[in-house]
Amino acid sequence: MGKRIAVLVSGGGTNLQALIDAQGRGELGGGEIAAVISSKAGAYALERAKNAGIPGYVLPRKEFPSNQAMTVALVDMLKDMNIDLVVLAGCMIIFTQELVDAYPNAIMNVHPALIPSFCGQGFYGLRVHEEALKYGVKLSGATVHFVSAECDGGPIIAQKAVEIREDDTPESLQRRIMEEAEWKLLPMAVRLFCQDRLSVDGRIVKIKEN
């Protein structure tokens, strides 16, 4: 049996689309996107799921008194669906410990920088790229990591560097990191997980030969 994947989203779902496209090409290692769950109604990511024939669900943050209450409801939902891997793809909610406890080393996030640079609390969206340009780094990129209780602090699965150009704006850098790094790394990491080729030893993720 292939692994069942839930993708958590809040917005447009470009990383979700990269996963859907990879699934269409048979590149998820036998894994299947079984559910797309959005933290708000009307997210375009739900349209992408519908167009691909994937069940979409809304778990609206505003209906819960706290992130913890939402996390508990999410864990119940994931368990009911027999989900094996949770992928955070532009999901803007900081989930609490209950999710990490339920899915140890089975929650992936993609971050649009080379962790440990430009990451942690408050670093999301365009702010990551604004800070990279302000700092004057010559390379940025993307990181796929397992999610731990620490924001952007879990074991790193894969990274890809993207060169920064002198005429880059936050928007142009964001786009290029998506195209050259995020949309390639995330499906690759999911495939390795679904092939049981990732093992975690402390902070180190080892990739087994196929």
C-alpha positions as CSV (number, residue, x, y, z in Angstrom):
1,M,0.0,0.0,0.0
2,G,1.3,3.5,-0.9
3,K,1.5,6.2,1.7
4,R,-1.4,8.6,2.1
5,I,-0.4,12.2,2.0
6,A,-2.3,15.3,3.4
7,V,-1.2,18.7,2.1
8,L,-2.0,21.6,4.4
9,V,-2.5,25.0,2.7
10,S,-3.7,28.6,3.3
11,G,-3.5,30.3,-0.1
12,G,-2.7,29.8,-3.8
13,G,-1.1,26.4,-3.5
14,T,1.8,26.6,-5.9
15,N,3.8,24.0,-4.0
16,L,0.6,21.9,-3.9
17,Q,0.5,22.1,-7.7
18,A,4.1,21.0,-7.9
19,L,3.1,17.9,-5.9
20,I,0.0,17.3,-8.0
21,D,2.1,17.5,-11.2
22,A,4.7,15.1,-9.8
23,Q,2.0,12.7,-8.8
24,G,0.6,12.9,-12.4
25,R,4.1,11.9,-13.6
26,G,4.3,9.0,-11.2
27,E,7.1,10.7,-9.2
28,L,5.8,10.4,-5.6
29,G,7.3,7.0,-5.0
30,G,3.9,5.3,-4.8
31,G,2.5,8.0,-2.4
32,E,-0.9,9.5,-3.1
33,I,-2.3,12.9,-2.1
34,A,-5.4,11.8,-0.3
35,A,-6.5,15.2,1.1
36,V,-5.9,18.9,0.8
37,I,-6.8,20.8,4.0
38,S,-7.1,24.6,4.0
39,S,-7.0,26.8,7.0
40,K,-9.4,29.2,5.2
41,A,-12.4,28.9,2.9
42,G,-11.9,30.2,-0.7
43,A,-8.2,29.4,-0.9
44,Y,-7.2,28.9,-4.5
45,A,-5.3,25.7,-3.5
46,L,-8.8,24.1,-3.0
47,E,-9.5,24.8,-6.7
48,R,-6.3,23.0,-7.6
49,A,-7.2,20.0,-5.5
50,K,-10.7,19.9,-7.1
51,N,-9.3,20.1,-10.6
52,A,-7.0,17.2,-9.8
53,G,-9.8,15.1,-8.3
54,I,-8.4,15.3,-4.8
55,P,-10.8,15.7,-1.8
56,G,-10.5,19.2,-0.3
57,Y,-11.4,20.2,3.2
58,V,-11.7,23.5,5.1
59,L,-10.6,23.7,8.8
60,P,-11.1,27.4,9.4
61,R,-8.7,28.9,11.9
62,K,-11.3,31.5,12.9
63,E,-13.7,28.8,14.2
64,F,-11.2,27.7,16.9
65,P,-10.4,29.6,20.1
66,S,-6.7,28.8,19.7
67,N,-4.0,27.2,17.5
68,Q,-4.0,24.3,20.0
69,A,-7.7,23.7,19.6
70,M,-7.3,23.7,15.8
71,T,-4.3,21.4,16.0
72,V,-6.2,18.8,18.1
73,A,-9.1,18.9,15.5
74,L,-6.6,18.5,12.7
75,V,-4.9,15.5,14.3
76,D,-8.3,13.8,14.7
77,M,-9.1,14.5,11.0
78,L,-5.7,13.2,9.8
79,K,-6.0,10.0,11.9
80,D,-9.6,9.4,10.6
81,M,-8.2,9.6,7.0
82,N,-5.3,7.2,7.8
83,I,-2.7,9.8,6.7
84,D,1.0,8.8,6.8
85,L,2.7,12.0,5.7
86,V,1.6,15.6,6.4
87,V,3.0,18.3,4.0
88,L,2.8,22.0,5.0
89,A,2.7,23.9,1.7
90,G,2.2,27.5,2.4
91,C,0.1,26.9,5.4
92,M,0.2,30.0,7.6
93,I,-0.8,28.4,10.9
94,I,1.8,27.6,13.6
95,F,0.5,24.2,14.9
96,T,1.2,23.1,18.4
97,Q,3.0,20.1,19.9
98,E,0.0,17.7,19.4
99,L,0.7,17.5,15.7
100,V,4.4,16.8,16.1
101,D,3.6,14.1,18.7
102,A,1.1,12.4,16.4
103,Y,3.4,12.5,13.3
104,P,7.0,12.4,14.5
105,N,9.4,12.8,11.5
106,A,6.3,12.6,9.2
107,I,5.5,16.3,8.8
108,M,7.4,18.2,6.0
109,N,7.7,21.9,5.5
110,V,9.3,23.9,2.6
111,H,11.0,27.1,3.6
112,P,12.1,29.7,1.0
113,A,15.7,30.2,2.3
114,L,18.7,28.1,3.3
115,I,18.0,27.3,6.9
116,P,19.5,28.4,9.4
117,S,19.5,31.7,7.5
118,F,16.3,33.9,7.4
119,C,14.1,31.5,9.3
120,G,12.1,31.2,12.5
121,Q,9.2,33.2,13.9
122,G,8.0,35.9,11.5
123,F,10.0,34.8,8.5
124,Y,7.5,33.8,5.8
125,G,6.3,35.1,2.5
126,L,8.1,38.1,1.0
127,R,9.8,39.0,4.2
128,V,12.3,36.2,3.8
129,H,13.4,37.5,0.5
130,E,13.4,41.2,1.6
131,E,15.8,40.2,4.5
132,A,18.1,38.2,2.2
133,L,18.4,41.1,-0.2
134,K,18.9,43.6,2.6
135,Y,21.7,41.4,4.1
136,G,23.4,41.2,0.8
137,V,23.9,37.5,0.6
138,K,24.9,36.1,-2.8
139,L,23.0,32.8,-2.4
140,S,19.6,32.0,-1.1
141,G,17.4,29.0,-1.9
142,A,15.0,26.6,-0.3
143,T,15.0,24.0,2.4
144,V,12.7,21.0,3.0
145,H,12.7,19.9,6.6
146,F,10.8,17.7,9.0
147,V,8.7,19.8,11.4
148,S,9.6,19.8,15.1
149,A,8.3,21.9,18.0
150,E,10.8,24.6,17.1
151,C,9.7,26.9,14.3
152,D,11.8,26.0,11.2
153,G,14.1,24.0,13.5
154,G,13.4,20.4,12.5
155,P,15.9,18.0,10.8
156,I,16.8,19.1,7.2
157,I,16.0,16.7,4.4
158,A,17.2,18.7,1.4
159,Q,18.4,22.1,0.3
160,K,19.0,23.8,-3.0
161,A,20.9,27.0,-3.5
162,V,19.7,29.8,-5.9
163,E,22.0,32.6,-7.0
164,I,20.9,36.1,-6.2
165,R,21.1,38.6,-9.0
166,E,22.0,42.3,-8.7
167,D,18.7,43.4,-10.1
168,D,16.6,41.1,-8.0
169,T,13.5,42.4,-6.2
170,P,11.9,40.3,-3.3
171,E,9.2,39.3,-5.9
172,S,11.6,38.2,-8.6
173,L,13.8,36.3,-6.0
174,Q,10.7,34.6,-4.6
175,R,9.6,33.5,-8.0
176,R,13.0,32.1,-9.0
177,I,13.4,30.2,-5.7
178,M,10.0,28.6,-6.2
179,E,10.7,27.6,-9.8
180,E,14.4,26.5,-9.3
181,A,14.2,25.0,-5.8
182,E,10.9,24.6,-4.0
183,W,9.0,23.0,-6.8
184,K,11.8,20.5,-7.3
185,L,12.9,19.8,-3.7
186,L,9.4,19.2,-2.2
187,P,8.3,16.4,-4.6
188,M,11.7,14.8,-4.3
189,A,11.6,14.8,-0.5
190,V,8.0,13.4,-0.5
191,R,9.1,10.6,-2.9
192,L,12.0,9.6,-0.7
193,F,9.6,9.5,2.3
194,C,7.1,7.4,0.4
195,Q,9.9,5.0,-0.6
196,D,11.0,4.6,3.1
197,R,14.4,6.0,2.2
198,L,14.6,8.7,4.9
199,S,15.9,7.9,8.4
200,V,16.5,10.5,11.2
201,D,19.3,10.2,13.7
202,G,19.1,13.2,16.0
203,R,19.2,16.2,13.8
204,I,20.7,14.3,10.8
205,V,18.5,12.9,8.0
206,K,20.1,10.1,6.1
207,I,19.0,9.1,2.6
208,K,19.2,5.4,1.9
209,E,20.2,4.2,-1.6
210,N,17.3,2.9,-3.6
